[in-house]
Amino acid sequence: MDASDRAARSRIINARGTFTPLGVSRSSVAVRDAVASALADFCDMDEMQRSAGDALAAFSGAEAGTVVHCASAAITVAVAAAMTRGDADLVQRLPDATGLPRDVVLPAIHAVNYGHPITQAIRLAGARPVLAGNDGACTTADIAAALAGASPCCLLLVSSRLTRGEAMDFGGTIQAARQRGVPVIIDGAAQDFRIRDLVALGADLVLVSGQKYLGGPTAGIIVGRAGFVAAVRAQEKGIGRGMKASKEAIAGVIAAVRERQLLDETAWRTAQDAKTVAFIARANGLGGVTARAEPDPTGLPFSRVHLAIDPAVARHNAAGLVGALKDGVPAIFVMDHRVGAGEIVLELVQLRDDEIAAVLERIAALVGPEVSSSASV
Ligand SMILES: *Cc1c(COP(=O)(O)O)cnc(C)c1O
């Protein structure tokens, strides 16, 4: 590894959550070992995908599973699978979808941009996104109306930051699609902790990233009905060729899933809560800073820290503080989606204790001297 590569990595503290432009997550030693050892060997790729499928089925409660390059690729090949049902000739013909059902129904509030528009991931398969509802809400009736045409599938999204408008009735939507014989795909890229819940909702396929909270290498995990998963795998001989999982990604996903299954989730959650509580206590001692915990909006098992910044006392407003944190060494990245409301938001899940201490120290230096507890009453 070259010195500038190492420097680019060590200069960053990521309190933004599983953020793709910052390398998403850090993998455990077990995952790194699995990846390294796969790189050293030949393997039977079909056999590796079968092992991954077994591991993912046990992990998620779904009938079957497979691995592709990333969650974005998973969206494209899942849509391709819904259009072709795995027919070999059709698989080779895509993205020419002439004569195939191609109107993929997507709630308008889920037409997000996670680095590119999700509608492009749909169009890459040769499909046409049809947006249901409006920018503020999507009801079950809106879905039913949009499904009136010949739809290969309905795509729903679960995301803590990207979706807009009112929360949707997933159960009702899935039922409405079912009644019309239309399969439902849920993109829950960062929802690996909740993969069982999403499968249990009755979705035909659930997609999650291997590299987000699961801490695997970059990979797209697809679980769901066995026939549908087989149709996904069939895309490897079509548009999925450029979206296939590497042997090291599959090995890393299997290792990450094994680790997750061994995780004591109650103890993990307690440890996350303790980090948050300690951080908030320290942050509340800083002039112009009011700290509080806010549960993850999608129900992931941890809270975020919201820091309300009073610019009259803190020498920075929220947006200025985000910039100043990023401009220091190491660069500290926090969530900026609430700066309009005067808040910066941090996710501490991936941070080590020394990094949390460095973040508090930097915020203290930027907002001014720490107010002693006697002075603050
Ligand atoms: C991160 C994310 C993606 C893209 O995941 P990749 O694995 O980076 O392709 C897609 N959808 C949502 C909701 C995401 O959060």
The ligand as an SDF file (V2000), in Angstrom:
LIG
                    3D

 15 15  0  0  0  0  0  0  0  0999 V2000
  -26.7000    2.8900   -0.3970 C   0  0  0  0  0  0  0  0  0  0  0  0
  -28.0030    2.7280   -1.0780 C   0  0  0  0  0  0  0  0  0  0  0  0
  -28.0760    2.1740   -2.3620 C   0  0  0  0  0  0  0  0  0  0  0  0
  -26.8590    1.8370   -3.1690 C   0  0  0  0  0  0  0  0  0  0  0  0
  -26.1450    0.8230   -2.5750 O   0  0  0  0  0  0  0  0  0  0  0  0
  -24.7850    0.3220   -3.2570 P   0  0  0  0  0  0  0  0  0  0  0  0
  -24.5300   -0.9880   -2.5670 O   0  0  0  0  0  0  0  0  0  0  0  0
  -23.7580    1.3670   -2.9700 O   0  0  0  0  0  0  0  0  0  0  0  0
  -25.0500    0.1990   -4.7100 O   0  0  0  0  0  0  0  0  0  0  0  0
  -29.3100    1.9610   -2.9300 C   0  0  0  0  0  0  0  0  0  0  0  0
  -30.4410    2.2740   -2.2740 N   0  0  0  0  0  0  0  0  0  0  0  0
  -30.4090    2.8270   -1.0390 C   0  0  0  0  0  0  0  0  0  0  0  0
  -31.6920    3.1220   -0.3490 C   0  0  0  0  0  0  0  0  0  0  0  0
  -29.1990    3.0730   -0.4010 C   0  0  0  0  0  0  0  0  0  0  0  0
  -29.1800    3.5890    0.8370 O   0  0  0  0  0  0  0  0  0  0  0  0
  1  2  1  0
  2  3  1  0
  2 14  2  0
  3  4  1  0
  3 10  2  0
  4  5  1  0
  5  6  1  0
  6  7  2  0
  6  8  1  0
  6  9  1  0
 10 11  1  0
 11 12  2  0
 12 13  1  0
 12 14  1  0
 14 15  1  0
M  END
$$$$
